[in-house]
Amino acid sequence: MAFTSAPIPAIFAGMAYESDTLNRRTLGPAIASGVVGIALGVVAVVGVSVFSSANSLPDSEAKDVEAAVLGDPEYGSRN
């Protein structure tokens, strides 16, 4: 009975072998690294924008500048 190799699954068809050129062996990992870097960058920008918008005053709690002195109701009474 002769040995026959099984067909290569499609997922591994694009992998480079040691006999391939250096450019072919490094192109896949370089592209994958770039894609992961871009994805992490987008996540970081979205995360920073979510947290930076959380430090603004809500409209219902905003006080007039002239009324924000000690003794006003939001600070309590001095008596």
N, C-alpha and C positions, 0 to 999 in steps of 0.2 A: 504494500500500500504506500503510495507516494504522499509525501507531505505537501499540502497545499495551504497557502496562507489565506486567512480570512480577509474579506474586504475591509478596508480601513473605514471606520465610521466617519460620517460627514463632519462631525465636530472636530476631529483631529486632522482633517485634510489640509487645513491651512497652517499647521504647525511647521516650523522650520526644523530641519535636521542638522546635525553637526557637519555634514558634507556641504551644506548650503553656504553661500557667501556670508561674510560678516554683516553686510547691510541687510540681508534678508533675515538674519537671526536677531538683529536688534530693532528692526522696524516695528514689529508687533508689540513688544514691551514698551517701546517709546510712545507709541500711539495710545496704548492702554494707560500709561502713566499720565499722559496729557489729558485724557478724558476724565480720569479720576481727579486730577488737580483742578480742572474746570468745575467739576461737580462739587467738590469741597469748597471752592471759592464762592460759588453761587449760594451754597448753604450758609457760609459764613456771612456773606453780605445780607442775606435775608434775616438771619438771626440778629445781627447788629441793628438792622433797621427796626425790627420788632421791639428790641429792648430800648432803643434810643427814643422811641415815640412814647414810651411809658412814663416819662418824667415830666409831662406837661400837666398843668392844672386843669381839672374838669371845670366846665363853665358854671355849674351850679355852686361850686365852692369858691369861686373867684371873689376877692374882696377889693373894695376901692382903696386906693393908696392912702387917701386921707383918713379913712376909717380904721386902718390897721395900726392902732397905737394901743399901748397898755391901758387897761381899764374898759375897753370895749367888750361887748358880750362874748366874742370868740376867745378872749383871754380870761374871762371871769371878773369878778368884782374885787376891788381893793379894800372893801369895808370889812 
